[in-house]
Amino acid sequence: MMLLVTEPDHDELSRIAGLSGLESDLLRGPGITRWLDRRARTLGLDPKSHRAMLMESEAERRILSEQVAVPESWIGRYPVSFDLLHERATAAKSQSGIFRVLSLGCAAGQEPFTAAACILDAGVDVNRIEVVAVDRSQSAIEMGMTGILPSMAVRGELPVCMRKRVEQSGRQWKVADEIRALVRFVEADVVSEPLPIAPGSCDIVFCRNVLIYLESDARDRLCRRASSYLRKDGVLFAGHADPRHDLLQTLTSIGRPGAFAWSRRGEPTTRTPIAVTPPTASRPFPNRTLRRPAPEIAPSEVSIAPSLASSAEVDRIRRIADRGRLPEARELAEGLLVTHPADPAVILILASIESADGRVEAARDHLRRALYLKPDDFSALLQMAVLCESEGELDVAARFRRRLDRLGSDGELEE
Ligand SMILES: C[S@@+](CC[C@H](N)C(=O)[O-])C[C@H]1O[C@@H](n2cnc3c(N)ncnc32)[C@H](O)[C@@H]1O
C-alpha cells in the first residue's frame, strides 16, 4: 500500500533543525518525512500542528534528534584511542588526585564503560577514577544506568580490559557492577546545557561522532566547550569521521595514527610518542587482524536531498588522490565536507582516500554515513563490500553484495 506523506516546508524544517542544533540536510528526505508523519499521527496531530509543537517543545525536538543522531556505539570502538588512554592512565597511576574522563555523546555507555575498565587495568586506584558520561537521549542514559547494553554493543572481539567485565545475558550484555559504579550518567545537551564538570579538570574528553550531526555554529560551540574541559595536558578523542576543520579551530592534533587524539591549542604535544604501540600481551586491545567479523549495521531508511558539491570539484579531488597525493586530497575533501556535509559523493571520496591510506576504520565510518544518507547507494555498498572482503569479514561483505544484487543495473532498488 502506498503511504501518502506530507512534504514539510523546508524553511520550517531548517528552523526546527536550527533549534535542535542539527545539520539541516539531515532533516530532509523521504525517511525522516515518513517518520514525522507517523509521529504526528501517533500524537493525534496534523503535520502542521506537530511542526508547531517541534518549534515549541524541547522534549519533542530531542525525540526527533534521536532519529537522526542514533545512540549507537560499541565497547572498545577505535581501539587505538584506548591504547593511548591506557598509556596516560599508567603514567598517572602514581600521582595523586582524580583521573577524570568526560564522554560527550556517550550513547548507552559503551565508550565510558570501556574507558573506566581501561583506567582500572592501568592500575589507577579505584577511588581516583571519575567518569562522567553525558547524552541527551533519555533512553540511552537510562540504559547506561542499568548497565544492560543492547546486543550490538559488542562487535568482534572484546578488548582485554572488558573481557571479565561484561557478560552476555540473552541478547543483551551486562556490564560488571565495579565498572558501572565508576560511571556517572548525565542526561543533557552537550552543546547548550550546563554540565557538572569544572573547566580545565579532565584528563580525557571523548567527543566522538557527535560533531558530524551538528550544524556549524553548534559544532564550533561544542569544540570550544569540549576543549575547555581539558586539563593543560589533557587529551580529546574525536571520531574518525568528525570534521577536522572544526577541531582545528581550538585544538592541535597529537599525531598518533588511528587515535584521533587532540590536545589544547598551544600546549606542547611532545609527551605523546608518535609511534603506534607495538602489540604485546599486556596491550589492552588485541591486534585488529584477530577480530571476528563485525556485524553489519542496519541501514537507516533516511535518504535526503542534500546540497551537492560540484562534480567537477569532486573529480578534481579524485584525480589528486589517484596520483597518490592523499594528504592534499583529504584536506580538500574535508574542506568540501564543511560546506556540503550531507553530500554522499563528498563522503564517498573521503572514504576512498582513507581506504587508500590504510585507515580502514575511518573509511568504514564514512561509508556508514554515506549509507545512512543513501541506503541504496551503489558505490557505497560496493566500497563497503570490498573493504569488508579485504579485512576478511566475508559474511558481512556477502550481505553488502546481496544488497548490491538487489539493485537493478541502473542502480535503483528492484521491487
Ligand atoms: C553515534 S553516537 C556516538 C556514541 C559514541 N560517542 C561513539 O563514538 O561510539 C552519537 C551520540 O551523541 C548523542 N548526541 C548527539 N547530539 C547531542 C547533543 N547535542 N547533546 C548530547 N548528546 C548528543 C546522541 O544521542 C548519540 O547517543
The ligand as a Tripos MOL2 file, in Angstrom:
@<TRIPOS>MOLECULE
LIG
   27    29     1     0     0
SMALL
NO_CHARGES

@<TRIPOS>ATOM
      1 C1         26.6390    7.9380   17.0190 C.3       1 LIG1
      2 S1         26.5270    8.1260   18.7460 S.3       1 LIG1
      3 C2         28.2320    8.1150   19.1980 C.3       1 LIG1
      4 C3         28.4850    7.4090   20.5110 C.3       1 LIG1
      5 C4         29.9450    7.3410   20.9290 C.3       1 LIG1
      6 N1         30.4600    8.6380   21.2590 N.3       1 LIG1
      7 C5         30.7720    6.7050   19.8430 C.2       1 LIG1
      8 O1         31.5050    7.3930   19.1260 O.co2     1 LIG1
      9 O2         30.6870    5.4790   19.6790 O.co2     1 LIG1
     10 C6         26.1090    9.8500   18.9240 C.3       1 LIG1
     11 C7         25.5490   10.1530   20.3010 C.3       1 LIG1
     12 O3         25.5720   11.5530   20.5020 O.3       1 LIG1
     13 C8         24.3670   11.9280   21.1320 C.3       1 LIG1
     14 N2         24.1500   13.3470   20.8330 N.ar      1 LIG1
     15 C9         24.0170   13.9330   19.6200 C.ar      1 LIG1
     16 N3         23.8650   15.2480   19.7680 N.ar      1 LIG1
     17 C10        23.9160   15.5050   21.0970 C.ar      1 LIG1
     18 C11        23.8140   16.6870   21.8860 C.ar      1 LIG1
     19 N4         23.6510   17.8810   21.3160 N.pl3     1 LIG1
     20 N5         23.8960   16.5740   23.2300 N.ar      1 LIG1
     21 C12        24.0740   15.3680   23.8240 C.ar      1 LIG1
     22 N6         24.1720   14.2180   23.1280 N.ar      1 LIG1
     23 C13        24.0870   14.2820   21.7860 C.ar      1 LIG1
     24 C14        23.3270   11.0010   20.5350 C.3       1 LIG1
     25 O4         22.1870   10.8890   21.3670 O.3       1 LIG1
     26 C15        24.1110    9.7000   20.4380 C.3       1 LIG1
     27 O5         23.9810    8.9230   21.5850 O.3       1 LIG1
@<TRIPOS>BOND
     1     1     2 1
     2     2     3 1
     3     2    10 1
     4     3     4 1
     5     4     5 1
     6     5     6 1
     7     5     7 1
     8     7     8 2
     9     7     9 1
    10    10    11 1
    11    11    12 1
    12    11    26 1
    13    12    13 1
    14    13    14 1
    15    13    24 1
    16    14    15 ar
    17    14    23 ar
    18    15    16 ar
    19    16    17 ar
    20    17    18 ar
    21    17    23 ar
    22    18    19 1
    23    18    20 ar
    24    20    21 ar
    25    21    22 ar
    26    22    23 ar
    27    24    25 1
    28    24    26 1
    29    26    27 1
@<TRIPOS>SUBSTRUCTURE
     1 LIG1         1 GROUP 0 **** ****
